[in-house]
Amino acid sequence: MCEKWRQKLHIEPPHGWLNDPNGLCWFNGKYHVFFQYSPDSANGGGRKCWGHFESPNLLRWDFVGTAFFPDIPEDRDGVYSGSAIIVNDTMELFYTGNVKESGDHDYITSGRGANVIRVSSKDGRSFSEKRVLLRNSDYPEYCSCHIRDPKLWEKNGKYCMILGARTLSDEGCVLIYESDNLDEWRFEKKISVPGFGYMWECPDMFDMGGQRLLSVSPQGLTHTEYANQNVYSSGYFRVNGDSLGDFEEWDYGFDFYAPQTFCAPDGRRILIGWMGIGDIPYTNPTVTLGWQHCLTLPREITVSNDGAVLQNPIRELELLRSGEFTVSDSECKRVAPPFELYGEINGSFEINFDNSAALSYDGKIFRLEFTNDNVGCGRTVRNCTIEKCGNIRVIADMSSLEIYLDGGRKVLSTRFYPENKSVNLCARGIFLKGWNLNGMEVNIIGE
C-alpha cells in the first residue's frame, strides 16, 4: 500500500474517517485527544464513534482504540462531538448522542434527538455506563432539533456548559447551562448575533489575556473573496457581557473546522482543529488507501501586547528539528517533508512548491494558490488580508501545509498531495531558513 501521504506530524486515524477533535484534556500524566471516528469507512459511513489517542508529551502518540460506540438508544445514530472536564481524580466526558427517527421528517424541526450524555473515567481508558442528562424537551422551545457539542468548564464553584444550536427561525446561537453537580442542569441564557448563520457548531468559551473569547463554527455565512471562503467557517468573538464583537476567523486555509481548546498542565491554552470540513467540493486521495483526514498541529493560543489573538505551533515541535538548510532568494532546493520554513518579510515574495502550490504576498494580500489539480485535488485559491506582515512560518508534513503569518496573527491550513516524496522548493523575494523535522512517534495499540 502506498504510504507517501501518511502524516508524520499530525494525528490521523489508522483507517477510516476522522473529524472533530473531542474531549481534549490533560489527565493522569497524559494528554488525551478523542475525535469523531468512523472506523468502518474512509468516506465517513457506518458507525459514528469516538477514537482516542494519548501522549505524555504531545510528540509520542498512542492510538488506544475506539472509546465510545453508538450502543444505547440515546446515541444509536452517532456518538457526536463533546468535551472533557477533570474533576478531582476523574475524567468527565460529555457528548451529543444523535438519534434519527424513521418517518417523514426533515430532521431539523422534527425527527432528530439530541441528547447530552455523560461518561466518567478513573484512568482515561475504561469508562462508566452512559448517563443521559438532557433531551430535546430540556431545551428552549424556540430551538430546532439541531443542538449539540457540549463544552464544559468550571467557574466560581459552578459548572458551565455551552451548546451549539439552530433555532426554528434558522438562527445560529449558543445555549449556556449551569450546574452544581454535573448531573442537574438549568438553562441560563442564549447568545447570538442576528443574521449570522443558521447553525453554530462546536462552541468553546475561555479567557485569554483578560479577554473572554467565544469560539464557534457557524454554518450559512456569506462567502467573500477575503472572508468566510470555505463551505463552513470557524472563528471567535470577543465577549463583553452578553454582546459579541466582530467575528475573526481562526484559519483562512482550505482545511480547518471544529476547533477545541484545553489547558496544558503548565497553563498554556492549546487549540486543535480538524484539518478538514464537511460538504467540501474538493477531495482527499487517501480515501482509496483506507483513511481520510487528520487533526491540525496543537497550537498555543496567546494574546499580543496590542490585544491580538495569536496561534503558533506548540514549542515541543522544535524538539523534532534535525538538519538545518537555507533557500536563498531566486534559489530552488529539493527538500523531503516533513520540514519547517521561516522567513522575514521585507516586501512582496513568493514560495513555490513543485510548481503546484504557491504562497505569495504583495504587501496587503497573502494568497495560497494551487496550480496543479493533482496536488490540490480541487483546491484553488484562498486569500487573507494582512497589511503589516513581518514573517512567515510554514510547517510542511507529508500531505499538508500549515502557514503562520506575522507571529501567528493569521493562519492558513491546507491538505497538499505532492506527487513525489520530496518537493522542489523555490523562493523569490525572501530568504528562508529551514529545518528537517523528525516525525512524531505514533503507536497503534487499540484495534
N, C-alpha and C positions, 0 to 999 in steps of 0.2 A: 504493500500500500504506500502511495506517495505521501510523505510526511513533510514536504518542504514548507508548508504553510502552518505547521504546528507551532504555536506561540511558545516562546521561551521565557517571557517576562510577565505574561498575562495569564490569569486564571481562565481556563476553558474546560468544558466537560470532556471526559474520556470518550464519550459517544453521546448521541442525541442532541437536544436543543437546550441552550441556556438563555435566560433573560434576566429579569430584575434581581439585583442583589438584595438579600433579606437578612434580618437577624444579625447584623454586624455588631460585634462586641469583643471585649477582652474578658476572658473568664478562665479561672484556674490555670493561670500562667500561659494561656494561648489566645491568639486571635482566632475568631470564628467568623467565617463567611458562609452563610447559607445563600441559596439562589433558586430562582424559579427553574425547574428542571423537567424536561420531557425526555426520559431515558429511552422511550420506545421509537422516537423518530427525530431525525435531524431537521425535519420541517415543522416540528412543534406539535405533531399529532400525538394521540394516545394519552396516557395518564399525565396530569399536571401535578408535579411533586415539588419537594424541596430537596436539592442536593446540598452537600456540606463539605467544605474544606476547613482545615485548621492549620495554624502555623505558630511556632514560638517566636518568630522574628520578622514576619512579612516577606521572607525570602525563601524559606523552605515550606512547601505546602503539601499536606497530606489530604487526598480525597478519601473521606471516610464513608462515602456511600450516600444513599438516599435516606434522608432523615424522616420525612413525612410522605406518606402516600394518601390519596383520596380514598379513605376506607371507613368513613362513617356517613350517615345520611346527610349530615350538615356540610360535608365537603366533597360529596360524591362526584362533582363535576370539576373539581380542581382545588388544590391547596394553593391559594393565591398569595399575594405579597403581604409582608408584615415585618415585624421588628423584634428586637430583644431588649430586655432591661434586666440588669443584675440587681437582685435584692438579697442582701446578706450573702449567703453561700449558695444561692440558687439562680440559675438562668431561667428567666421567664420569657417565653416566646408567644407572640400574638400574631395571628394571620387571619385572612379572609377565607372562609370556606364558601366556595361557589356551588350553587345548585341551579340547574336549569330544568324547569318543569316541562313535561310534554304537553302538547296542545297548541292552540292558535295564540301565540304570544309574540310580542315584539322584543321581549327581554330587556326593555328599557322601562316601560311603565307597568309591565306585568310579566310573570313567568320566571323571574330570577330571584334566588335567595342569596343574600349577602350576610354571612354570619361571622361575627368576631369570635375566634376560638383561641383558647389559652392552653399552653402546654408548658410543663415545668421540667427542669433537669438539674440534677446534682453534679453531673460530671460532663455535660456537654455532648454526650453520645447516647445515653439511654434517657427515655422520655416518659412522662406520666401519661395517663389517659387524657384524651382531649375533652375540654370543658367549653361548652357554648355559652358565651356571655351576652352577646347582643344579636338580635334578629331584625328583620325588616320592620317589625312592629315597634321596635325600640328607637327608630329614627324619626326625625321630624316629618310631619305629614306632607310637607312640600317636596320631599325627596323622591327621586325615581328609585328604581331597583339597583342603580349603579352607585354603590357605596363600598369602599374597600381601602386596603393598605394601611392598617393601623400602625402608627409610630408613637412610642411611649417615652416619657421622661418623668423625672421627679422634680417637684418644685414646692418649696415651703411646706414640706411634710405631707404633700398630697401627690397623687399620681395623675398625670395628664395624658390623654390620648387624642391624637389628631387623625381624622379620616378624610380621604378624598371623596368627593361626591358630585353628583349631577342632579339638579332639581328637575321637577316636572315641566318647568318652563325653559329647560335646556340652558341653565346657568351653572357654570363650574364654581365650586366652592369647597371649603373645608369645614368640617364639624369638629368642635372641641368638646371633649368629655372629661370629667374629673371623677376620682375615686379615692376612698380612704384605704382600700384593701385589695385592689386589683381585680376583684370579682364583681362588685356592685358599682355601676357607672351611672352618672347623671349628666344629662346634656347641659352644656354651659352656653355655647354660642356658635353662630355661623360667621365665617369671614369670607368675603367675596369681593370681586371687582365687576361692576356691571358691564356686560358685553364682552367679557374677556374669556372666550372659550366656553364650550358646553360641558366639559368634564375636567376636573383637576385630579390627577392621579399622584400616587407616591409622595404624599406630603411629608415634610420634615420641618421642625421648628427648633431653633437653637440660638444661643447668644455667642457673639464673636466681637471682641474688641469694644464692648459697650453697646453693641448694636444687636437687636433681635432680628433674625432672618427667618423668613418663611420660604422654604423651597417647595416647589410644586412642578408637576409635569402636565401642563394644560393641553387639552386637545381642542381643535377647532379655531386656532388663531389665524389671523390674516397673514399670508406669506408676502414678504417683500424681498428686494434684491439683497438687503443687508441685515434683515432680522427675520426670525422665525422661518428660516428657509426650508426646514425639514417638514415631513408629514406631521409630526408632533414635536413639541418643544419641551425644554426643561430649563428652569431658571429660578430666580429668587426675588422676593420683595423685601425691602426694609420695612419693619413693622413699627408703627407708632400708635400704641393703644389698639384700637380696632381698625385703624386706617392703614393702608399699604402704600408704599412709594412706587416708583417706576419698576417695571419688570426688567430684570437683567438676566441674560442667558448665561448658563454655566459654560456652554460649549457651542461653537459655531461650525463644527465639522459635520460630516455626513452620518456619523455613527455614535450617538450618545443619547441616553434616555434613562429615566427612573433612578437618579442618584439617591444615595442614602449616606448619612454621616454617622460617626460614632466617636467616642473619646478614647484615645490610647491611654495606657497607664501613666505616661508622662505628661498627660494633659493636652496633647495635640488633638485638634479636630481633624479627622480623616474622612475624606469623601471617596466613595467608589460608585461608579455608574456602570450601566450596561452599555457595552460598545456595540450597540445595535438599536434598532427601532422597529416597531411593528408596522405592517402595511407599507413597506418601502417599495419603490419602483426599481430598486437595484437588487443585486443578488450576491451570494457568497458561495464560491465554488467548492468549499469544503463539504457542502451537503452531500455530494457524491462520494465523499470519503467517510461519511458517517457521523459528522458532528457539525455544529454551527454556533457561532457567536462566542464572545469572550467578555470578560469584565475589563474596565479600564485599570490602569495602574492605580494603586491607592494614592490619593493626593492630599497633601497638607493644606488646610484652609487657614489663611491668616488675613489680617487687616493691616494695610499700609498706614503710614503716618497721615496721609491725606484721606483716609477712610475707605479706600478701595479694597474690595474683597479679592484676594489673590489665591490662585491654585498652583501648586508645584508638586512634582513627584516627591514621594517620601524620601527623606535623606538616606534611608537604608540603601536606596538604589545605587548610590555612589560606591558602595562596597563591592559592587559587581564590575566595576571598571577594571580593565586589564591593560591592553596595549593602547597607546596614545598615537593619534595621527593628525595631520592637518590637511585642509583643502584650501589652497590659495585662490585668490581672485583669478577667474578665467582658467582654472585648472579642473581637470576631471580625474577621479580616482575610483578604482574598483574596491568596494567595501562589502563585506558579508554581514548581514544582520545576525544578531541584534547589535545596534550601536547607538551612540548618543552624539549629538552635534550641539555646539554652542557658538554663537557669533554675535559680535557687537554690530549694531546697525548705525550707519552714518548717512544713509540716503536710500535710494532705490536699490533693489537687489533681486536676484533670482537663484533658487536652488532647485536643481533638476535631478530627478531620479529616473534613470534609464530612458530618458526622453518619453516618459509615460506619465509622470506626475510632477507638477511644478508648484513651488511655493514662491510667491512674488510679492513685492511691496513697492508702492510708488510714492510713499511719503504720507499717504492718507488711508489707502485701502490695502489690506492684506488679502491675497487670493490663494486658494488651494484649488488647483485645476488638474483634472485627469485628461490626458490627450490620447490615451490608449485604452480602449474599452475592455481589452482582455485583462488589463491590470485593475481598472476601476470598476469593471462589472456593472456598468450602468451609472456610476457616479460621474458627475460632470464638474460643476463649479460651486464653491462656497466662498463667500466674501465676509469680511468684517472690517468695520471702520476703526482705525486706531491712529491718531494723528501724531502722537509722540511715542515712538516705539524704540526703546534703547537696545533691545537684544532679542534674540530668538534661541530657543532650546527645542531640539527635536529628539524624541525617543523613537527609534525605528526597530520594531520587532519583526518577526518572520512574515507577518501579514497585517501589519498595522503601523500607523504613524500617529503620534501624539505631539502636538505643536504648542509650545508655550511662548507667548509674546510678552515682552516688556515685564519680565519678572512674574508672569502668571496673571496679568490683568486680562488677557484674552487667551482662550484655549480653543484648539480645533482638533478633533479626533476623527480618524477615518480608518476603515479597513483598506488594505492595499495588497494586491496579489501579484508580486513580481514573478516573471516567468523563469528566473534563474535563482540560485541560492545566494548570489551576490548581485549588487546593483552598481551601475555606473553613476557615480555621484559627481555632479558638476556645479560649480559656484560662479556667479557673476556679480560683481559689486559688493562682495563680502568675503571676509576671511573666516574660515571655520576651523575651530578646534574640535577634535573628535576623540571618542574612546570606544574601543570594543567593549562589549558587555558580556560577561558570563551569564548563562541562563540561570533562572531560579531552579531549585531542586523541587521537583514535583513527583510525589509518590502516589500511586493508585492502590489504596488499601481496601476500600469497600468495593463490592461488586466485581 
